[in-house]
Amino acid sequence: MAIDTLGFSKYLEEHGVARAQAEAHAEAANLFLFPQLATTAELDGAKSELKSDIGQLKADLAGTETSLRAEIAKLEATMTMRTIAIVGSLNAVLFALLKFT
């Protein structure tokens, strides 16, 4: 990334900063701040990666949802069968109590 340090220091000078200080600020920014800045291309690349990752997460989540729904359906069927068995057993016990009392 090309930074106009001359323009940077001139701007500072035009706004009341002494020339030596303006040049020092420009050099310090060039050495310590500007190398840390991301370029537009780098940001676009990161954005594409994030979109791809989000798409993969959505697909994974959809797969997990499908699997959970199937598991819930199996558990519902099991619970229904157990409830029917319990009700049937209770009916048999009640019938026996009514018959033998």
N, C-alpha and C positions, 0 to 999 in steps of 0.2 A: 504494500500500500504506500503510495507516494504522498508525503505530507509536505506542504509548502511552509517550511520553517522560516524562510525569509519573510513571507507574507504574515506569518504568525507574529514574528518579532516586530515588524512594521506596524501591525495593528496595535500591539501593546504600546509601542512608542507614541503612536497617534493618540492614544488614550491616557497619556501621562506617565508611562513607565519609562525610566531611564534606559538608554540604549543598551548599556552593559547588562542591566537586569533583564531587559526584554530578550536579548540574545541568550542569556543564561536560561531563562524560562523556556525558550524555544528549543534549546539543546537538551534540556532536562526532559521536556515532553517527548522529544524525538527518541531519547535513549530509554526512558522508563515507562511512558504512557502509551505511545503509539504502537509499539510492538505487541502490546496486549490486546489491541483492538482487532475485532474480527472483520474480515472483508465481507462484502455482499455475497460473493461466491461461497465463502465458508458458511455464512448464515443460511443461504439457500440450500446448501448441502445438508446442514443440520436439520433444517425444516423438512427436507425430503426424507431423511432418516427417521425423524419423529413421526411423520405421517405413515411411513411404512410400518414402524413399530406399533403405532396405534391400530392400524389395519390388522396386523397380526394378533394383537391383544383382543380385538373385537371378534376375530375368528375363533380364537381360543376360548373366549367367554361364551360364544354361541355353542361350541362343542361341549363345554362344561354344563351349560344350561340344559342341553339335550340329554346329556347323561344323567343329570340330577332329576330331570322330569321322569325319565325311565325308571330310575331307582325309587322315586316317590310313588309311581304307579304300582311297582311291585310291592312296596310296603303297604299301600292301600289295600291291595288284593289280599295280602297276608292278614292284615288287621280285620278285614271283612270276614274272612274265613274263620278266624279265631273268635270273632264276635258271634258268628252263627253257631259255632261249636259251644261257646259258653251259654248262649241263650237256650240251645237245645238241651244241654246238660241241666240247666236250671229248670226247664220245663219237665224233664224226666224226674228230677228230685221232687218237684212240686206235685206231679202226678202220683208218685209213689207215696208221698205224705198224705195226699187226699184219699188215696185208695186204702191205705193201711191204718187210717186213723178213724 
